[in-house]
Structures are given as C-alpha cells and as structure tokens.
Amino acid sequence: MAQKIELKEFLELVKKEHAAKALITIKTNKKINARGKTFKQTKFKLRSSKHKYTAIVDSANRAKQVKDILADKNIKEIK
C-alpha cells in the first residue's frame, strides 16, 4: 500500500540515490470541493525498490512547479 507523505518529503526522496532509477507517476483527477466547484488534484507517486510513496497537490500552479523540478527524472504521466 502506498504511503501518503508531504510534498517536501517526496522531493527529498526523489533526490536520493536509491530513487534515481525509480518510476514517478503523475495522475491528474478532477475533484469537487465543498462549495461545488471543480478543481484539479494531482497525485505524484514514487515507486522505489521497496516502497511506494504518494504526494497529493491540489493547486495546479504548484503541480506545474513540481513537474518542472522532476523534468529530468523517469516520469510516466497518466491522464
């Protein structure tokens, strides 16, 4: 089962050596908030040799920044 972590921890794990060859999956879903408005929720999943980690970002701008940071990594984007 995936372990839900904060975005800061996720980025630190991505930089570590054991996660250098790991697969990062990005999935964007449309969600509805309490007021009935839709927003995009982006999940970043890191699969290393032993563990699976998930970081969830609700802001589209923040998700774009994280994608730019992870540009040189092994990324698989699911739509």
HELIX and SHEET records of a PDB file:
HELIX    1   1 LEU A    7  LYS A   15  1                                   9    
HELIX    2   2 GLU A   17  ALA A   19  5                                   3    
HELIX    3   3 ALA A   60  ILE A   69  1                                  10    
SHEET    1   A 5 GLN A   3  LYS A   4  0                                        
SHEET    2   A 5 LYS A  52  VAL A  57  1                                        
SHEET    3   A 5 THR A  38  ARG A  47 -1                                        
SHEET    4   A 5 LEU A  23  ILE A  32 -1                                        
SHEET    5   A 5 ILE A  75  ILE A  78  1                                        
END                                                                             
